[in-house]
């Protein structure tokens, strides 16, 4: 019968046929069978479970991959941030490397050595080492008064000038006036007059008072001795003979040395006694040798006063050479008549000399440097 083909047994055979073709795609067979069986439903659930597991596994793997990517991204980001952060930190700190010879960032100095030596930089580049201008005497400095005043005994290079020429060489704007120098000792300065104008300037002027008070060293020497000799309280040397001859020298040490000199407002004074007179006769005698400062009385018994270098055999200039007439007196002044005229000495010397003497049967003598100044350069 036609209806007999739809019997349960046939239906089972159809299902069984579907099962035996299980080598194909279960999902496709199940979805194309319009009349699902309970077994088919079970298979669908199994397939669904498997799909869910697969989905879960895939999701987990995807999650793991995402996590890995996230971790990688975070690690990369952190690494990048740390690297960037370090670089930014160095820059913030100044980006400076103490010792590279370049002053950068917070560095105060960087000379590439940074050993704290004079005129250099401290090891950490945070401060200058000792230097001229820090108000402390260090290294080669002789003074440090933190100013540019060349007249106060301390030059801006932290050295004590020994002469007016040194001052002018250092500061070519220095003007004529009073300055402090320390020719013998940088710790012992005294005032002198600096002539910064005459013949280019640089002349050191001092008075007789500077020759025995500790400012300058001096020495009185008797070549031919007189019974009366000495140095008064104003540092003025003097001599008076008792009716014979005498010759003396007065040596003043000027450590910086000089090649030339001139006299300013210079006066010698006669020092006779008991009516005796001191004479200068320019036409009769002028001194030419340090060893004798008087005539031999062949024409007249006269003397003279000479000036120059102790290293030369005789004076470069004398009182008698500048006079135009004879002068004789017991205690009068003998003004030097050629004030301001420079004289050269034979060679650079560090000892300026004044020489004088007299001859005859009277008590006569000299204050060879009564007043005025000597200028050396």
The 8 nearest C-alpha neighbors of each residue, nearest first, counted from 0:
[[1, 3, 2, 4, 5, 6, 9, 7],
 [0, 2, 3, 4, 5, 6, 9, 7],
 [1, 3, 0, 4, 5, 6, 9, 7],
 [2, 4, 0, 5, 1, 6, 9, 7],
 [3, 5, 2, 6, 1, 9, 0, 10],
 [6, 4, 3, 2, 9, 7, 10, 8],
 [7, 5, 9, 8, 4, 3, 10, 2],
 [8, 6, 10, 9, 11, 5, 12, 4],
 [9, 7, 11, 6, 10, 12, 5, 13],
 [10, 8, 12, 6, 11, 7, 5, 13],
 [9, 11, 7, 13, 8, 12, 6, 14],
 [12, 10, 14, 8, 9, 13, 15, 7],
 [11, 13, 15, 9, 10, 14, 16, 8],
 [14, 12, 16, 10, 15, 11, 17, 9],
 [13, 15, 11, 17, 16, 12, 10, 18],
 [14, 16, 12, 18, 13, 17, 11, 19],
 [17, 15, 13, 19, 14, 18, 12, 20],
 [16, 18, 14, 15, 20, 19, 13, 21],
 [19, 17, 15, 21, 20, 16, 14, 13],
 [18, 20, 16, 21, 17, 15, 22, 14],
 [21, 19, 22, 17, 18, 23, 16, 15],
 [22, 20, 23, 18, 19, 25, 17, 24],
 [21, 23, 20, 24, 19, 25, 18, 17],
 [24, 22, 21, 25, 20, 28, 27, 26],
 [23, 25, 27, 26, 28, 22, 21, 29],
 [26, 24, 28, 27, 29, 23, 21, 42],
 [25, 27, 29, 24, 28, 30, 46, 43],
 [26, 28, 30, 24, 25, 29, 31, 23],
 [29, 27, 25, 31, 30, 26, 24, 32],
 [30, 28, 26, 32, 27, 31, 25, 39],
 [29, 31, 27, 28, 32, 26, 33, 25],
 [30, 32, 28, 29, 33, 27, 26, 34],
 [33, 31, 29, 34, 30, 35, 28, 27],
 [32, 34, 31, 35, 30, 29, 36, 28],
 [35, 33, 32, 36, 31, 39, 29, 30],
 [36, 34, 39, 33, 32, 40, 37, 29],
 [37, 35, 39, 38, 40, 34, 14, 41],
 [36, 38, 40, 39, 41, 35, 42, 43],
 [39, 37, 41, 36, 40, 42, 35, 43],
 [40, 38, 36, 42, 37, 41, 35, 43],
 [39, 41, 37, 43, 38, 42, 36, 44],
 [42, 40, 38, 44, 43, 39, 45, 37],
 [43, 41, 45, 39, 44, 40, 46, 38],
 [42, 44, 46, 40, 41, 45, 47, 39],
 [43, 45, 47, 41, 46, 42, 48, 40],
 [46, 44, 42, 48, 47, 43, 49, 41],
 [45, 47, 43, 49, 44, 48, 42, 50],
 [46, 48, 44, 50, 45, 49, 43, 51],
 [49, 47, 45, 51, 50, 46, 44, 52],
 [48, 50, 52, 46, 47, 51, 53, 45],
 [49, 51, 53, 47, 48, 52, 54, 46],
 [52, 50, 54, 48, 53, 49, 55, 47],
 [53, 51, 55, 49, 54, 50, 56, 48],
 [52, 54, 50, 56, 51, 55, 57, 49],
 [53, 55, 51, 57, 52, 56, 50, 58],
 [56, 54, 52, 58, 53, 57, 51, 59],
 [57, 55, 53, 59, 58, 54, 52, 60],
 [56, 58, 54, 60, 55, 59, 53, 61],
 [57, 59, 55, 61, 56, 60, 54, 62],
 [60, 58, 62, 56, 61, 57, 63, 55],
 [61, 59, 63, 57, 62, 58, 64, 56],
 [60, 62, 58, 64, 59, 63, 57, 65],
 [63, 61, 59, 65, 60, 64, 58, 66],
 [64, 62, 60, 66, 65, 61, 59, 67],
 [63, 65, 67, 61, 66, 62, 60, 68],
 [66, 64, 62, 68, 67, 63, 69, 61],
 [67, 65, 69, 63, 68, 64, 70, 62],
 [66, 68, 64, 70, 65, 69, 63, 71],
 [67, 69, 71, 65, 66, 70, 72, 64],
 [68, 70, 66, 72, 67, 71, 65, 73],
 [71, 69, 67, 73, 72, 68, 74, 66],
 [70, 72, 68, 74, 69, 73, 75, 67],
 [71, 73, 69, 75, 70, 74, 76, 68],
 [72, 74, 76, 70, 75, 71, 77, 69],
 [75, 73, 71, 77, 76, 72, 70, 78],
 [74, 76, 72, 78, 73, 77, 71, 79],
 [75, 77, 73, 79, 74, 78, 72, 80],
 [78, 76, 80, 74, 79, 75, 73, 81],
 [79, 77, 75, 81, 80, 76, 74, 82],
 [78, 80, 76, 82, 77, 81, 83, 75],
 [79, 81, 77, 83, 78, 82, 84, 76],
 [82, 80, 84, 78, 83, 79, 77, 85],
 [83, 81, 79, 85, 84, 80, 78, 86],
 [82, 84, 80, 86, 81, 85, 79, 87],
 [83, 85, 81, 87, 82, 86, 80, 88],
 [86, 84, 88, 82, 87, 83, 81, 89],
 [87, 85, 83, 89, 88, 84, 82, 90],
 [86, 88, 84, 90, 85, 89, 91, 83],
 [87, 89, 91, 85, 86, 90, 84, 92],
 [90, 88, 94, 92, 86, 91, 87, 93],
 [89, 91, 94, 93, 87, 92, 88, 86],
 [92, 90, 88, 93, 89, 87, 94, 104],
 [93, 91, 89, 90, 94, 88, 104, 95],
 [104, 92, 94, 90, 95, 91, 105, 89],
 [93, 95, 90, 89, 92, 104, 91, 96],
 [96, 94, 93, 103, 104, 97, 106, 92],
 [95, 97, 99, 98, 94, 103, 101, 100],
 [98, 96, 99, 124, 95, 109, 123, 100],
 [97, 99, 111, 100, 109, 96, 112, 113],
 [100, 98, 111, 101, 97, 96, 109, 110],
 [99, 101, 111, 110, 109, 98, 102, 97],
 [100, 102, 99, 109, 103, 110, 111, 98],
 [103, 101, 109, 108, 106, 100, 107, 104],
 [104, 102, 95, 106, 101, 105, 93, 94],
 [93, 103, 105, 106, 95, 94, 92, 102],
 [104, 106, 93, 103, 107, 92, 125, 95],
 [107, 105, 124, 108, 125, 104, 103, 102],
 [106, 108, 125, 126, 124, 105, 102, 127],
 [109, 107, 124, 106, 102, 120, 127, 126],
 [110, 108, 100, 102, 111, 124, 101, 98],
 [109, 111, 100, 112, 113, 120, 108, 119],
 [110, 112, 100, 98, 99, 109, 113, 101],
 [113, 111, 110, 114, 98, 109, 120, 100],
 [114, 112, 122, 120, 121, 115, 111, 110],
 [113, 115, 122, 116, 112, 121, 120, 119],
 [114, 116, 121, 128, 120, 113, 119, 122],
 [115, 117, 119, 114, 128, 118, 120, 129],
 [118, 116, 129, 119, 128, 130, 138, 115],
 [117, 119, 130, 129, 128, 116, 120, 127],
 [120, 118, 128, 116, 117, 115, 127, 113],
 [119, 121, 127, 113, 128, 115, 108, 124],
 [120, 122, 115, 113, 124, 128, 123, 126],
 [123, 121, 113, 114, 124, 115, 120, 125],
 [122, 124, 125, 121, 97, 113, 126, 120],
 [125, 123, 108, 121, 106, 122, 109, 126],
 [124, 126, 107, 123, 106, 121, 108, 127],
 [127, 125, 107, 121, 124, 120, 128, 108],
 [126, 128, 120, 121, 119, 108, 129, 107],
 [127, 129, 120, 115, 119, 121, 117, 118],
 [130, 128, 117, 118, 137, 127, 133, 131],
 [131, 129, 118, 117, 133, 132, 128, 137],
 [132, 130, 133, 157, 143, 156, 140, 129],
 [131, 133, 145, 134, 143, 130, 144, 157],
 [132, 134, 135, 131, 130, 145, 129, 143],
 [135, 133, 143, 132, 144, 145, 136, 131],
 [134, 136, 133, 143, 137, 132, 142, 131],
 [137, 135, 142, 140, 143, 141, 134, 138],
 [138, 136, 140, 135, 139, 129, 130, 117],
 [137, 139, 140, 117, 136, 129, 130, 141],
 [138, 140, 137, 141, 136, 158, 157, 117],
 [141, 139, 157, 137, 138, 142, 136, 158],
 [140, 142, 158, 157, 159, 185, 136, 139],
 [141, 143, 157, 136, 140, 158, 153, 144],
 [144, 142, 134, 157, 136, 145, 135, 132],
 [143, 145, 134, 146, 142, 153, 132, 157],
 [146, 144, 132, 143, 134, 133, 147, 155],
 [147, 145, 144, 148, 155, 132, 154, 143],
 [146, 148, 155, 149, 154, 145, 153, 144],
 [149, 147, 150, 146, 151, 154, 155, 153],
 [148, 150, 154, 151, 147, 153, 166, 152],
 [151, 149, 178, 148, 152, 179, 177, 153],
 [152, 150, 179, 153, 149, 148, 178, 154],
 [153, 151, 179, 180, 159, 150, 160, 154],
 [154, 152, 159, 151, 158, 157, 142, 149],
 [153, 155, 149, 156, 157, 158, 159, 152],
 [154, 156, 147, 157, 146, 153, 149, 148],
 [157, 155, 154, 158, 131, 153, 140, 143],
 [158, 156, 142, 143, 140, 155, 154, 153],
 [157, 159, 141, 154, 156, 153, 142, 140],
 [158, 160, 153, 185, 152, 141, 154, 181],
 [161, 159, 180, 162, 165, 181, 166, 158],
 [162, 160, 182, 181, 180, 255, 159, 165],
 [163, 161, 165, 164, 160, 203, 180, 182],
 [162, 164, 201, 166, 203, 165, 193, 202],
 [201, 163, 165, 167, 162, 166, 168, 202],
 [166, 164, 168, 162, 163, 167, 160, 169],
 [167, 165, 163, 169, 164, 168, 170, 160],
 [166, 168, 170, 171, 164, 169, 165, 201],
 [167, 169, 165, 166, 170, 171, 164, 201],
 [170, 168, 166, 167, 165, 171, 154, 164],
 [171, 169, 167, 172, 173, 168, 166, 149],
 [170, 172, 167, 173, 168, 169, 166, 174],
 [171, 173, 170, 174, 167, 169, 195, 168],
 [174, 172, 171, 170, 167, 175, 195, 149],
 [175, 173, 195, 176, 172, 194, 196, 193],
 [176, 174, 195, 194, 193, 196, 173, 177],
 [175, 177, 193, 192, 174, 178, 194, 195],
 [176, 178, 192, 191, 193, 190, 150, 179],
 [179, 177, 150, 190, 191, 192, 151, 180],
 [178, 180, 190, 152, 189, 151, 188, 150],
 [181, 179, 188, 161, 160, 152, 189, 162],
 [180, 182, 188, 161, 185, 184, 183, 187],
 [183, 181, 161, 254, 184, 180, 255, 162],
 [182, 184, 181, 254, 185, 215, 187, 161],
 [183, 185, 187, 186, 181, 182, 188, 161],
 [186, 184, 181, 187, 159, 188, 141, 183],
 [185, 187, 184, 188, 181, 141, 159, 142],
 [188, 186, 184, 185, 181, 189, 183, 214],
 [187, 189, 181, 180, 179, 186, 185, 152],
 [190, 188, 179, 180, 214, 181, 191, 187],
 [189, 191, 179, 178, 177, 180, 192, 188],
 [192, 190, 205, 178, 177, 204, 179, 193],
 [191, 193, 177, 204, 176, 203, 178, 194],
 [194, 192, 203, 176, 175, 163, 202, 195],
 [193, 195, 175, 202, 200, 196, 201, 192],
 [200, 196, 194, 175, 201, 174, 193, 197],
 [195, 197, 200, 199, 194, 198, 175, 201],
 [198, 196, 200, 199, 195, 194, 202, 201],
 [197, 199, 200, 196, 195, 341, 201, 202],
 [198, 200, 197, 196, 195, 201, 202, 194],
 [195, 201, 199, 196, 197, 194, 202, 198],
 [200, 164, 202, 163, 195, 167, 194, 376],
 [203, 201, 376, 194, 375, 193, 374, 200],
 [204, 202, 163, 374, 193, 375, 162, 192],
 [205, 203, 374, 192, 373, 191, 193, 372],
 [206, 204, 372, 191, 373, 209, 192, 374],
 [205, 207, 372, 208, 209, 371, 373, 204],
 [206, 208, 209, 210, 234, 235, 205, 370],
 [207, 209, 234, 206, 210, 233, 211, 212],
 [210, 208, 214, 207, 206, 212, 211, 215],
 [209, 211, 215, 207, 208, 217, 216, 212],
 [212, 210, 234, 213, 209, 217, 216, 215],
 [213, 211, 214, 209, 210, 208, 215, 234],
 [214, 212, 215, 211, 216, 210, 209, 187],
 [213, 215, 209, 212, 210, 189, 216, 211],
 [216, 214, 210, 213, 209, 252, 211, 217],
 [215, 217, 252, 251, 210, 211, 213, 214],
 [218, 216, 251, 250, 210, 252, 211, 215],
 [217, 219, 250, 249, 220, 251, 216, 248],
 [220, 218, 249, 248, 250, 221, 217, 247],
 [219, 221, 248, 247, 222, 218, 249, 250],
 [222, 220, 247, 224, 223, 246, 248, 219],
 [221, 223, 246, 247, 224, 220, 290, 248],
 [224, 222, 245, 246, 221, 247, 225, 244],
 [223, 225, 221, 245, 222, 226, 246, 247],
 [226, 224, 240, 227, 245, 239, 228, 238],
 [227, 225, 240, 241, 228, 224, 239, 238],
 [226, 228, 239, 225, 238, 240, 229, 237],
 [229, 227, 238, 237, 225, 239, 226, 230],
 [228, 230, 237, 236, 231, 238, 227, 219],
 [231, 229, 236, 235, 234, 237, 232, 228],
 [230, 232, 234, 235, 233, 236, 229, 237],
 [233, 231, 234, 230, 235, 208, 211, 212],
 [232, 234, 231, 235, 208, 207, 230, 211],
 [235, 233, 208, 231, 211, 232, 230, 207],
 [234, 236, 230, 231, 233, 368, 369, 207],
 [235, 237, 230, 229, 366, 234, 231, 367],
 [238, 236, 366, 228, 229, 365, 230, 235],
 [237, 239, 228, 364, 227, 365, 225, 240],
 [240, 238, 364, 227, 363, 225, 362, 270],
 [239, 241, 225, 362, 226, 363, 242, 243],
 [242, 240, 362, 243, 226, 361, 239, 225],
 [241, 243, 360, 361, 362, 240, 359, 244],
 [242, 244, 359, 360, 358, 241, 240, 245],
 [245, 243, 358, 357, 359, 240, 242, 246],
 [244, 246, 223, 356, 224, 225, 357, 358],
 [247, 245, 356, 223, 222, 292, 355, 291],
 [248, 246, 221, 222, 355, 354, 220, 356],
 [247, 249, 354, 220, 353, 219, 250, 355],
 [248, 250, 219, 353, 352, 218, 354, 220],
 [251, 249, 352, 218, 217, 351, 350, 248],
 [252, 250, 217, 351, 350, 216, 352, 253],
 [251, 253, 350, 216, 349, 254, 217, 215],
 [254, 252, 349, 256, 255, 350, 251, 182],
 [253, 255, 349, 256, 182, 252, 183, 350],
 [256, 254, 253, 161, 182, 349, 162, 257],
 [255, 257, 349, 348, 254, 253, 347, 258],
 [258, 256, 376, 347, 348, 259, 375, 349],
 [259, 257, 347, 344, 376, 343, 346, 348],
 [258, 260, 343, 342, 376, 344, 257, 375],
 [261, 259, 375, 342, 341, 374, 376, 343],
 [260, 262, 341, 374, 339, 340, 373, 342],
 [261, 263, 373, 338, 339, 265, 372, 374],
 [262, 264, 338, 372, 265, 339, 371, 373],
 [265, 263, 371, 338, 266, 372, 262, 335],
 [264, 266, 371, 263, 335, 370, 262, 372],
 [265, 267, 334, 370, 369, 333, 335, 371],
 [266, 268, 367, 333, 369, 368, 332, 366],
 [269, 267, 332, 366, 333, 331, 365, 369],
 [268, 270, 330, 365, 331, 277, 329, 271],
 [271, 269, 364, 365, 330, 363, 329, 366],
 [272, 270, 363, 329, 275, 276, 364, 362],
 [271, 273, 275, 362, 274, 363, 270, 329],
 [274, 272, 275, 362, 271, 361, 329, 276],
 [275, 273, 272, 276, 329, 271, 362, 361],
 [274, 276, 362, 361, 271, 272, 363, 273],
 [277, 275, 329, 328, 271, 363, 327, 278],
 [276, 278, 363, 327, 328, 269, 329, 364],
 [279, 277, 327, 301, 326, 302, 276, 280],
 [278, 280, 326, 301, 302, 325, 303, 281],
 [281, 279, 325, 283, 282, 284, 278, 326],
 [282, 280, 319, 283, 284, 320, 285, 279],
 [281, 283, 280, 284, 285, 325, 324, 319],
 [284, 282, 280, 281, 298, 285, 299, 294],
 [283, 285, 281, 294, 282, 280, 286, 301],
 [286, 284, 319, 303, 281, 320, 287, 317],
 [285, 287, 292, 288, 303, 305, 284, 317],
 [288, 286, 313, 314, 285, 289, 292, 291],
 [289, 287, 313, 290, 312, 291, 286, 314],
 [290, 288, 313, 291, 312, 354, 292, 314],
 [289, 291, 288, 222, 292, 246, 313, 247],
 [290, 292, 289, 246, 288, 293, 286, 356],
 [293, 291, 356, 355, 286, 246, 303, 302],
 [294, 292, 302, 357, 356, 301, 358, 291],
 [293, 295, 296, 301, 300, 284, 302, 358],
 [296, 294, 297, 300, 293, 358, 299, 298],
 [295, 297, 300, 299, 294, 298, 359, 301],
 [298, 296, 295, 299, 294, 300, 283, 301],
 [297, 299, 296, 283, 300, 295, 294, 301],
 [298, 300, 296, 297, 301, 294, 283, 295],
 [301, 299, 296, 359, 358, 294, 295, 298],
 [302, 300, 278, 279, 294, 357, 293, 358],
 [301, 303, 293, 357, 356, 279, 292, 278],
 [302, 304, 355, 292, 319, 279, 286, 285],
 [303, 305, 355, 318, 317, 354, 367, 356],
 [304, 306, 317, 354, 314, 353, 316, 355],
 [307, 305, 353, 314, 316, 352, 317, 315],
 [308, 306, 314, 315, 352, 351, 344, 309],
 [309, 307, 351, 310, 311, 352, 350, 344],
 [308, 310, 352, 311, 350, 351, 307, 250],
 [311, 309, 308, 348, 312, 350, 346, 345],
 [310, 312, 313, 308, 309, 345, 314, 344],
 [313, 311, 288, 289, 310, 314, 309, 287],
 [312, 314, 288, 289, 287, 311, 315, 307],
 [313, 315, 307, 306, 305, 316, 287, 288],
 [314, 316, 307, 306, 344, 342, 313, 343],
 [317, 315, 306, 314, 305, 307, 318, 320],
 [318, 316, 305, 320, 319, 304, 306, 286],
 [317, 319, 304, 320, 321, 335, 305, 303],
 [318, 320, 281, 322, 317, 321, 285, 303],
 [321, 319, 317, 318, 322, 281, 285, 316],
 [320, 322, 336, 319, 318, 337, 323, 335],
 [323, 321, 319, 324, 320, 281, 336, 318],
 [322, 324, 321, 281, 325, 320, 319, 282],
 [325, 323, 322, 326, 281, 280, 282, 279],
 [326, 324, 280, 279, 281, 327, 323, 278],
 [325, 327, 279, 278, 324, 280, 328, 333],
 [326, 328, 278, 277, 276, 279, 325, 329],
 [329, 327, 276, 277, 331, 330, 269, 278],
 [328, 330, 276, 271, 269, 275, 277, 270],
 [331, 329, 269, 270, 328, 271, 268, 332],
 [330, 332, 269, 268, 328, 329, 333, 270],
 [333, 331, 268, 267, 334, 266, 269, 330],
 [332, 334, 267, 266, 268, 335, 331, 269],
 [335, 333, 266, 336, 332, 265, 267, 264],
 [336, 334, 265, 266, 337, 318, 338, 333],
 [335, 337, 321, 338, 334, 322, 318, 265],
 [336, 338, 335, 340, 321, 339, 262, 263],
 [339, 337, 263, 262, 340, 336, 264, 335],
 [338, 340, 261, 263, 262, 341, 337, 264],
 [339, 341, 261, 338, 337, 342, 262, 260],
 [342, 340, 261, 260, 339, 259, 343, 262],
 [343, 341, 259, 260, 261, 340, 315, 344],
 [342, 344, 259, 258, 260, 345, 341, 315],
 [343, 345, 259, 346, 258, 308, 315, 307],
 [344, 346, 311, 343, 347, 308, 258, 310],
 [347, 345, 344, 348, 258, 310, 311, 308],
 [348, 346, 258, 257, 256, 349, 345, 344],
 [347, 349, 256, 257, 350, 346, 308, 310],
 [348, 350, 256, 253, 254, 252, 257, 255],
 [351, 349, 252, 251, 309, 348, 253, 308],
 [350, 352, 308, 251, 250, 307, 309, 252],
 [353, 351, 250, 309, 307, 308, 249, 306],
 [352, 354, 306, 249, 248, 305, 250, 307],
 [353, 355, 248, 305, 304, 247, 249, 352],
 [356, 354, 304, 292, 247, 303, 246, 305],
 [355, 357, 246, 292, 245, 302, 293, 303],
 [358, 356, 302, 293, 244, 245, 301, 364],
 [357, 359, 244, 300, 243, 301, 293, 302],
 [360, 358, 300, 243, 361, 242, 244, 357],
 [359, 361, 242, 243, 362, 358, 241, 244],
 [362, 360, 242, 275, 359, 363, 241, 276],
 [363, 361, 241, 275, 242, 272, 240, 271],
 [364, 362, 271, 277, 239, 275, 276, 240],
 [363, 365, 239, 270, 238, 271, 277, 269],
 [366, 364, 270, 269, 367, 238, 237, 268],
 [365, 367, 237, 268, 368, 369, 267, 236],
 [366, 368, 267, 365, 369, 268, 304, 355],
 [369, 367, 267, 366, 370, 235, 266, 207],
 [368, 370, 267, 266, 366, 268, 367, 235],
 [369, 371, 266, 368, 265, 207, 372, 267],
 [372, 370, 265, 264, 263, 266, 206, 373],
 [373, 371, 206, 263, 205, 262, 265, 204],
 [372, 374, 262, 204, 205, 261, 263, 375],
 [375, 373, 204, 203, 261, 260, 202, 262],
 [376, 374, 260, 203, 202, 257, 259, 204],
 [375, 257, 202, 259, 258, 260, 201, 203]]
